[in-house]
Structures are given as structure tokens and as C-alpha cells.
Amino acid sequence: MNSIPLAHTHTASPLHEGRAPVWPALTLAALMFAAAAACVPWLQGWATDYGAILVYWALALHLAIAIGLVRWAVRTRRTDYRSQRY
């Protein structure tokens, strides 16, 4: 019996049982890259208004998070693929 009221047990399909959400992570990373590319024309104005260090540091952090998502998704997908082969 669950200790949380109205909680139900999650029944995962056998195809996706124990898998990480790789495709949503890749989609989010692609959207983050697109957002960064779309903001390029305004970067100089924001740097003038708010300070170059703050704006470019925020851009670097934003891109680092997107790159981290891609790296995590690729590693996870590669690990899942290799574990299925053997």
C-alpha cells in the first residue's frame, strides 16, 4: 500500500522501462541553441546597457548548459545502444 494518498503505481511499457529521456533533452538543447542564435543581434545593445561581462557570461552559461544536455543525451543513448547489443 502506498503511503501517499491517491498515489498510483507507474506502469512503464517494456520498451521504455529504465530509459532516460534522451529526445526531450536533445529537443531542449536545440531550442536553447536556437534561442541563443536568435538573440545575437541584441547582444551588443544588452552589453552596453547591462555590462559586457554580465551579458557574455550569461550567454556562455546558457550555451554551456545546452552543450551539457547534448553531451549527456549522446552518452546516455550510446550507453543504452551498447547495452542492448550484448
Secondary structure, DSSP 8 states (H G I E B T S, - for coil): --SSTT-------TTTTT---HHHHHHHHHHHHHHHHHTHHHHHHHHHHH-HHHHHHHHHHHHHHHHHHHHHHHHHHHHHHHHHH-
